[in-house]
Amino acid sequence: MTRLVVVGASLAGHRAALEARRRDADLDIVVIGDEPHPPYQRPPLSKGLLAGHVAPERTRLRTPSGAYTHRPSVRAEGIDLDERTVATTAGPIGFDLLVIATGAAPLHPAPLRHPNALTLRTLDDALRLRDRLVPGHRLVTLGAGFIGLELAATARERGCRVTVVEAAERILPRALGPRAATTVLAWHEANGVTVVTGHRALAVDDDGVALDDGTRIGADTVVVGLGVRPATDWISDAVPAVAGLGLVCDAYGRIEDGIAAAGDVATWHHPGWGRPVRSEHFETAATQGQLAARNLLGGHEPWRDVPFGWSDQHGHLIQVLGTPGADADEEQRSDSTFAYYRDGRLEGFVLLDVAEDVVERRHELERALELS
């Protein structure tokens, strides 16, 4: 019997396993996950679950009975390509086909490690943090990316005193242009969040955070949200990884014969951009997981979707299409719509509180990228 092993009980890994089962009722499918939980959704962790509106069990991804064998609390430690095995803490597991979907790991520099300095990536991280967020609690988030800002908004909703520290000169420095970021900053300041930009945290101690200008910020809890890196350390040299990109795949998710990768751990070649694109969005993980399994089982379908993500902050909605960012030229079309160009070509949009426009803007972007 052919065996598909999925390393990573993530959204991408879960969707890969379900797609494989849909394609082949007789396939032996094993999903390895280093957490003790069944696969779950991550978007609620910094919002609904942290706010206390969503119970942990409601984050679980629906898994039909018998769809696959889940091996929780099993950590992958390497791949033997000659023997076609994955080394794990529970012993070697053989495979005929392999999908790597281990996601990403939070960056947590050594000077910022302290019992009161947490990260927010897993369900257990969120539950641990949720217990701390009580009225009057002093929370400092290091990093003004989407997770840090969602956390700041949720903590304010729970009555915490919140400070956000960002080393760059503005918030969301990698995701949004300066005009869109200015609008989002105004949301946070209007809701009582103190935002400090242009300064870097040097250390965390019992009393709070020390910044690079000598300033100290008192904190009961510090959340380090300085970004993530693709979780490839366990692979060693068996499958080469590229710093910042993770596992580089072709447009079909393949790394080599019988091996694919999907989700945050991977960068896929995208025919619209004509280059490798790494997207950390929910929809990307779901789609790439499905395509990786489909293509390993004989399909030949490239990833052609326009990356799409969203963020809820203080009752406002941010929607991101394509690849906007600091290296793109930002055009403000209205108070709520921002377009992003590289070398004169439209490559992304940021929409603020205009959910009804997302379909039209997606179609515009698809035409610009010759995807439709």
Number of C-alpha atoms within 10 A of each C-alpha: 7 12 16 27 27 31 26 28 29 29 28 32 33 29 25 33 31 19 19 27 20 13 14 13 10 12 16 19 26 22 24 27 24 17 18 13 17 19 24 21 16 19 18 19 26 28 23 15 22 26 21 14 10 14 13 19 11 12 19 14 15 11 14 8 7 9 19 21 14 20 20 17 15 19 20 22 15 19 21 14 12 7 10 16 18 23 18 18 11 11 13 16 16 18 22 15 19 26 28 28 33 28 26 19 19 17 13 17 11 9 11 21 16 15 11 16 22 20 22 22 18 18 22 15 15 22 16 15 18 19 10 15 23 15 13 13 18 21 25 28 28 26 26 28 21 20 21 27 28 22 27 32 25 25 26 25 15 18 14 22 21 24 22 25 25 25 19 16 12 19 29 24 19 14 18 27 25 17 14 24 16 14 13 21 19 11 16 20 11 10 13 15 21 16 20 19 15 13 16 18 22 14 17 24 18 13 13 20 25 18 16 13 11 10 11 15 17 18 22 19 25 28 22 23 26 19 17 16 17 24 21 24 13 15 18 12 11 12 16 13 20 12 10 13 18 23 26 24 21 19 24 25 31 23 20 11 9 17 22 28 35 37 31 29 28 34 27 27 21 20 18 20 16 10 13 16 20 23 21 19 16 19 18 23 27 19 19 30 31 22 29 35 33 22 18 21 16 9 12 12 13 18 19 17 17 24 20 21 17 18 17 18 19 17 9 12 16 19 19 24 21 23 25 24 21 15 15 20 17 23 15 15 9 10 12 15 19 21 23 25 18 14 8 9 13 22 25 28 28 31 23 22 16 14 12 9 14 18 10 10 18 20 14 17 23 20 13 15 18 11 14 11
